[in-house]
Amino acid sequence: MADNKGISLGEFSDELNAIFNDFLHQSYEVRQKAVQKGAEKFVEILTPQTPVDTGEMARSWKIKDKIPNHRYVGNTKTAKGVVHRKGKGGKKGEARSGVPLVNVLEYGANSPHKGFFTGAFDSAQTEIFNAIKSEFTK
């Protein structure tokens, strides 16, 4: 795998898919354990990089495993109050409550933490890859 400088999410995904194809003879349980280890490694790296106010968001990272061979890392903390989507022409749009805080911080136009989640993933790719690979080689 190339170093994590300049690799796109698509390339990372392609390399993971290549690993899974190479190890299809491995048992289902081994594959699930490997992707779980990769997700756990990402949460381990992401938690200290999470913006801190009360610390609740850093404690709220969860791993979902609804689809075999995949893991989704998300956060259960929601933004307080209502969040307005951008309307057409940049005008104030629809107000919503219960918006995931990670979305507000990651994509908010005025967020000082814009891109923190993507940046954490980009910097962790090699470690995630190694966690998955090491589980296959056990």
Steps between C-alpha positions, in 0.01 A plus 500: 500500500620847424569727794201700618614820328290562194293180513132554436215339690420307181853364475490403869169323444637323190799374698277373780280324244810339350595369845152357548512334158841348579371362828158377393609151601520626858195434714221752531583551867863584424395764245254657743757507776753663265271785392394547863866538601545763228196694622617476861842633398332796328291578810814475714675756277191719449400537867792721612462710181132568567421864585435529874239708677360269765673186372166334428563488126836326544324235711220455243679332207322179398577227248209362296525156342174459308669401172744206488864596429429869574506718809365851537638734764251760616420716796179507703542856632257746343527877468311705758210706372409523135734497204409683181584347167614731229219593270515592135725794432666466843188616684409353836319174436308234683551471877567152637560361846684180585776566246814297572760731652774339292320621185478856631870505596619321184295692241380822667594808301631682809632198690854538634516118497403463134644178357623353830335161439628465144844621608512244781408223257755615243779502757395160641473300178828314540426405861147385411635296210765341724241413767287322239798327343640381833168338585514300175854383566427364849 
